[in-house]
Amino acid sequence: MPPAAPSIAVVANPSSGRGKGGRLIPEVESLLRGLDADVEILISGGPEEPERLARKAAEAGASIVAALGGDGMVGLVANGVIGTGASMAVIPAGTGNDFATLLGLDPADPLAAARLLASPALRTIDAARVRTPEGERHFVNIGSVGFDSEVNAYANRIKLLKGKAKYAFATFAVLPRFKAGGFRLTLDGRTEEMAGMLIAVGNGVSYGGGMRITPEAVLDDGELDVCVIGDVSKVEFLRTFPKVFKGRHVEHPKVRTFRAREIQIEAERILQVFADGEHVGTIPATFTVVPGALSVVVPPSRGV
């Protein structure tokens, strides 16, 4: 007899991708039922629900919990899945879909990602944990402090643009009023002080629709990559910024990169902390790698 189909829960954000998520929900459900998959569709009604729905589904016996939405949805569902023993899948339906791309999925073909769920190949990856005065969260891709956090907050309010265009517009809107500041960065116990525009901590490679902020990051190497963009002039920042889409910003003399298992970030003023596109608190913040924290569904060529 063939093996039993996995029990699948799809946690869906109908508003993701300017309504793309909502349009995909019936297609994904029909596809999976046509493949004889045991599937339950769970509709998220707000930002507090995806984590709760994902955890409840995993604890009820779902072997795979899929996030149907964008990178923010992926991070929320990951927080619900980590520690339950279930695997997470991604059905890309957002504006950036950076984590889906990193897994080898094609954001232009979300139904192909859904088809993988009937006979899933799995890969175990690390996650990161960030602690702030407001609490503790996990993330799977990028965490950030400084300029890009303000850009992220601004971009989240933009409704008429998507992907690279949205984050590029937000960058140019925020830059004129942003001021660099002093940071104290502690990497596995070694402390450095520096002036900077931003600090990004990457378990993954890119965010914001393809900005390869930590281009050498590896999802399962047991470390986090750190990129610090120093105190450059606004003109120099604008000259260097486009290089981030190819990861070549790291060649600039005022950009520094590090790797560490634990990173503590302090600053001379209060700054917001974002992770996987969502606000998680304010600094001081401590980022810690959690090796092998999560099993994810990948294309068969990417499985282990």
TIPA-553467 format. One record per residue (C-alpha): x, y, z; residue in three letters. Coordinates in Angstrom, 2 decimals. Each point is the difference from the previous one (the first is absolute). Layout:
N
> X,Y,Z,ALA
...
***
This chain:
304
> 0.00,0.00,0.00,MET
> 1.22,3.56,-0.70,PRO
> 0.91,2.08,3.06,PRO
> -2.77,2.10,1.50,ALA
> -0.16,3.56,-1.23,ALA
> 1.42,2.50,2.47,PRO
> -2.42,2.04,2.06,SER
> 0.35,3.55,-1.29,ILE
> -1.18,3.27,1.50,ALA
> 0.21,3.10,-2.19,VAL
> 0.00,3.24,1.97,VAL
> -1.02,2.64,-2.53,ALA
> 0.15,3.76,-0.04,ASN
> -2.70,1.09,-2.49,PRO
> 1.29,3.59,-0.14,SER
> 3.61,-0.87,-0.91,SER
> 1.35,1.16,-3.33,GLY
> -2.80,2.58,-0.37,ARG
> -2.61,-2.76,0.01,GLY
> 2.03,-2.69,-1.74,LYS
> -0.23,-2.18,3.10,GLY
> -3.78,0.13,-0.01,GLY
> -0.19,-0.97,-3.65,ARG
> 2.35,-2.93,0.57,LEU
> -1.82,-1.57,2.93,ILE
> -2.69,-1.89,-1.99,PRO
> 2.53,-1.01,-2.67,GLU
> 2.39,-1.44,2.58,VAL
> -2.79,-1.83,1.82,GLU
> -1.34,-1.48,-3.24,SER
> 3.48,-1.05,-1.14,LEU
> 0.88,-1.73,3.27,LEU
> -3.34,-1.80,0.27,ARG
> 0.48,-1.12,-3.59,GLY
> 3.30,-1.53,1.04,LEU
> -1.79,-1.91,2.80,ASP
> 1.81,2.01,2.64,ALA
> -1.57,0.26,3.45,ASP
> -0.23,3.80,0.16,VAL
> -1.54,2.65,2.22,GLU
> -0.09,3.68,-1.01,ILE
> 0.28,2.47,2.87,LEU
> -0.74,3.64,-0.84,ILE
> 1.88,2.62,1.99,SER
> -2.07,3.01,0.93,GLY
> 2.80,2.14,1.43,GLY
> 3.67,0.16,1.01,PRO
> -0.53,-1.80,3.30,GLU
> -1.58,-3.08,-1.58,GLU
> 2.59,-1.75,-2.24,PRO
> 2.27,-1.10,2.83,GLU
> -2.92,-1.22,2.10,ARG
> -1.61,-1.85,-2.90,LEU
> 3.29,-1.59,-1.02,ALA
> 0.78,-1.23,3.49,ARG
> -3.51,-1.30,0.56,LYS
> 0.10,-1.93,-3.30,ALA
> 3.43,-1.48,0.75,ALA
> -0.99,-1.02,3.50,GLU
> -3.18,-1.59,-1.40,ALA
> 2.10,-2.27,-2.20,GLY
> 0.71,1.81,-3.26,ALA
> 3.34,-1.22,-1.34,SER
> 0.34,3.02,-2.31,ILE
> -1.14,3.53,0.68,VAL
> 0.16,2.22,-3.09,ALA
> 0.18,3.78,0.01,ALA
> -1.99,1.44,-2.92,LEU
> 1.13,3.61,-0.20,GLY
> 3.11,2.14,0.00,GLY
> 3.17,0.11,2.06,ASP
> -1.75,1.45,3.03,GLY
> -2.49,-2.87,-0.06,MET
> 2.87,-2.49,-0.25,VAL
> 1.59,1.43,3.14,GLY
> -3.26,-0.09,1.94,LEU
> -0.77,-3.60,-0.97,VAL
> 3.59,-1.03,0.78,ALA
> -0.46,1.28,3.55,ASN
> -3.02,-2.25,0.34,GLY
> 1.71,-3.07,-1.47,VAL
> 3.42,0.14,1.71,ILE
> 0.13,-2.44,2.89,GLY
> -3.05,-2.04,-1.05,THR
> 1.65,-2.63,-2.21,GLY
> -2.01,1.01,-3.06,ALA
> 1.63,1.18,-3.24,SER
> -0.70,3.36,-1.61,MET
> -0.75,0.63,-3.66,ALA
> -0.26,3.25,-1.92,VAL
> -2.55,0.81,-2.71,ILE
> 1.26,3.39,-1.20,PRO
> -2.70,2.65,-0.35,ALA
> 1.68,3.18,1.24,GLY
> 1.74,2.95,-1.59,THR
> 3.61,-0.97,0.72,GLY
> 0.01,-3.77,0.62,ASN
> 3.72,0.01,0.81,ASP
> -0.10,-3.04,2.26,PHE
> -1.94,-2.04,-2.56,ALA
> 2.63,0.86,-2.60,THR
> 2.74,-1.03,2.42,LEU
> -1.63,-3.42,0.38,LEU
> 0.06,-0.44,-3.78,GLY
> -3.69,0.73,-0.58,LEU
> -1.25,2.11,-2.91,ASP
> -2.14,2.89,1.32,PRO
> -1.58,0.32,-3.43,ALA
> -1.42,-3.53,0.31,ASP
> -1.47,-0.44,3.49,PRO
> -2.02,-3.03,-1.08,LEU
> 3.26,-1.83,-0.73,ALA
> 0.95,0.58,3.63,ALA
> -3.39,-1.37,1.07,ALA
> 0.51,-3.17,-2.08,ARG
> 3.13,-0.76,2.02,LEU
> -2.14,-0.58,3.10,LEU
> -1.48,-3.27,-1.22,ALA
> 3.43,-1.68,-0.03,SER
> 2.29,2.38,1.88,PRO
> 3.79,0.11,-0.04,ALA
> 1.33,1.46,3.24,LEU
> 3.03,1.99,1.08,ARG
> 0.98,0.90,3.55,THR
> 1.07,3.62,0.47,ILE
> 1.03,2.31,2.81,ASP
> -2.14,2.77,1.40,ALA
> 0.92,3.08,1.98,ALA
> -1.40,1.19,3.31,ARG
> -0.14,3.71,0.79,VAL
> -0.53,1.33,3.52,ARG
> -1.00,3.60,0.65,THR
> -1.42,1.75,3.08,PRO
> -3.44,-0.68,-1.50,GLU
> 0.44,-3.77,-0.28,GLY
> 1.50,-2.84,-2.02,GLU
> -0.68,-1.18,-3.56,ARG
> 1.45,-2.35,-2.60,HIS
> 0.71,0.90,-3.61,PHE
> 1.23,-2.00,-2.97,VAL
> 1.39,2.62,-2.38,ASN
> 1.18,3.53,0.91,ILE
> -0.10,2.12,3.14,GLY
> 0.99,3.65,-0.02,SER
> 0.58,3.14,2.03,VAL
> 0.35,3.58,-1.21,GLY
> -0.70,1.52,-3.39,PHE
> -1.48,-3.09,-1.64,ASP
> -2.36,-0.55,2.94,SER
> -1.40,3.47,-0.59,GLU
> -0.21,-0.79,-3.72,VAL
> -1.84,-3.23,0.81,ASN
> -2.47,1.81,2.20,ALA
> -0.63,2.56,-2.75,TYR
> -0.26,-2.67,-2.72,ALA
> -2.61,-1.91,2.00,ASN
> -2.30,3.01,-0.40,ARG
> 0.38,0.14,-3.80,ILE
> -2.91,-1.63,-1.83,LYS
> 0.48,0.99,-3.65,LEU
> 3.48,-1.43,-0.58,LEU
> 1.52,-3.43,0.54,LYS
> 3.33,-1.82,0.05,GLY
> 3.15,1.95,-0.84,LYS
> -1.95,3.10,-0.99,ALA
> -1.68,0.25,3.40,LYS
> 3.22,-0.27,1.99,TYR
> 1.92,2.29,-2.36,ALA
> -2.71,2.66,0.37,PHE
> 0.04,-0.39,3.79,ALA
> 3.80,0.32,0.04,THR
> -0.06,3.33,-1.82,PHE
> -2.85,1.25,2.18,ALA
> 1.72,-0.79,3.32,VAL
> 3.60,0.90,-0.88,LEU
> -0.24,3.84,0.14,PRO
> -1.11,-0.01,3.64,ARG
> 2.09,-2.91,1.28,PHE
> 3.14,0.59,2.08,LYS
> 2.72,-2.60,0.61,ALA
> 0.82,-0.86,3.59,GLY
> 2.48,-1.74,2.26,GLY
> -0.25,-3.75,0.53,PHE
> 1.58,-2.41,2.46,ARG
> 0.17,-3.41,-1.65,LEU
> 0.97,-3.10,2.00,THR
> 0.77,-3.11,-2.06,LEU
> 0.44,-3.21,2.00,ASP
> 1.32,2.09,2.89,GLY
> 2.28,2.31,-2.03,ARG
> -1.17,3.63,0.06,THR
> 0.51,2.70,-2.61,GLU
> -1.33,3.53,-0.10,GLU
> -0.79,1.64,-3.32,MET
> -2.13,2.63,-1.70,ALA
> -2.48,-1.31,-2.51,GLY
> -3.16,0.28,-2.03,MET
> -1.23,-3.52,0.64,LEU
> 0.80,-3.47,1.23,ILE
> -1.56,-3.03,-1.68,ALA
> 0.17,-3.50,1.48,VAL
> -0.55,-2.71,-2.57,GLY
> -0.90,-3.65,0.32,ASN
> -0.98,0.38,-3.66,GLY
> 1.30,2.15,-2.83,VAL
> -2.50,2.62,-1.14,SER
> -3.04,2.03,0.89,TYR
> -2.09,2.78,-1.48,GLY
> -0.50,-1.68,-3.35,GLY
> 3.57,-1.06,-0.73,GLY
> 2.31,2.22,2.06,MET
> 2.88,-2.40,0.71,ARG
> 1.02,1.63,3.26,ILE
> 1.88,-3.06,1.37,THR
> 1.00,-1.65,-3.29,PRO
> 2.18,-2.74,1.48,GLU
> -2.50,-1.23,2.60,ALA
> -0.80,-3.72,0.10,VAL
> -3.20,-1.34,1.54,LEU
> 1.58,-2.96,1.75,ASP
> 3.57,1.00,0.95,ASP
> -0.64,0.60,3.72,GLY
> 0.89,3.70,-0.23,GLU
> -1.61,3.33,-0.77,LEU
> 1.44,2.48,-2.50,ASP
> 0.20,3.67,0.97,VAL
> 0.22,2.99,-2.34,CYS
> 0.76,3.47,1.38,VAL
> -0.37,2.96,-2.34,ILE
> 2.11,2.76,1.50,GLY
> -0.52,3.72,0.26,ASP
> 0.03,0.89,-3.68,VAL
> -1.31,3.23,-1.50,SER
> -3.46,-0.06,-1.50,LYS
> 1.49,0.53,-3.46,VAL
> 2.39,-2.92,0.51,GLU
> -2.83,-2.14,1.34,PHE
> -2.06,0.67,-3.13,LEU
> 3.00,-0.87,-2.13,ARG
> 0.57,-3.27,1.85,THR
> -3.61,-1.05,0.64,PHE
> -0.73,-1.55,-3.44,PRO
> 2.91,-2.40,0.50,LYS
> -1.92,-1.78,2.76,VAL
> -2.13,-1.80,-2.58,PHE
> 3.12,-1.90,-1.09,LYS
> 1.60,-0.12,3.45,GLY
> 2.85,2.25,-1.14,ARG
> -0.59,2.64,2.68,HIS
> 2.32,-2.06,2.21,VAL
> 2.91,1.20,-2.15,GLU
> -0.41,3.55,1.30,HIS
> 2.72,1.00,2.54,PRO
> -2.61,1.13,2.54,LYS
> -1.94,-3.25,-0.12,VAL
> 1.15,-2.65,2.46,ARG
> -1.09,-3.63,0.24,THR
> 0.29,-2.52,2.82,PHE
> -1.16,-3.47,0.98,ARG
> -0.98,-1.03,3.49,ALA
> -2.29,-2.28,1.96,ARG
> -1.21,2.81,2.27,GLU
> -0.19,3.71,-0.75,ILE
> -0.90,2.70,2.50,GLN
> -0.91,3.44,-1.35,ILE
> -0.17,3.19,2.04,GLU
> -0.23,3.58,-1.25,ALA
> 0.11,3.56,1.24,GLU
> -3.69,0.51,-0.78,ARG
> -3.10,-2.16,-0.12,ILE
> -0.31,-1.83,-3.31,LEU
> -2.62,-2.44,-1.26,GLN
> 0.75,-3.68,-0.59,VAL
> -1.61,-1.85,-2.91,PHE
> 0.23,-3.69,-0.87,ALA
> -1.48,-1.70,-3.07,ASP
> -1.65,3.31,-0.84,GLY
> -1.85,0.29,3.31,GLU
> 0.59,2.35,2.93,HIS
> 1.28,-1.92,3.03,VAL
> 1.10,2.70,2.45,GLY
> 2.78,2.48,0.74,THR
> 3.66,-0.24,0.84,ILE
> 1.94,-1.17,1.90,PRO
> -0.43,-3.24,-1.92,ALA
> 1.72,-3.38,0.13,THR
> -0.02,-2.27,-3.06,PHE
> 0.84,-3.68,0.49,THR
> 0.19,-2.79,-2.56,VAL
> -2.13,-3.08,0.73,VAL
> 1.63,-2.82,-2.01,PRO
> -2.30,-2.52,-1.68,GLY
> -3.10,1.71,1.35,ALA
> -2.32,-0.57,-2.94,LEU
> -0.77,-2.53,-2.72,SER
> -1.19,1.62,-3.25,VAL
> -1.50,-1.32,-3.23,VAL
> 2.25,0.59,-3.00,VAL
> 0.11,-1.15,-3.66,PRO
> 1.30,-3.59,-0.30,PRO
> 3.39,1.23,-1.24,SER
> 0.42,2.03,3.22,ARG
> -1.04,-2.72,2.45,GLY
> 2.27,-1.89,2.35,VAL
***
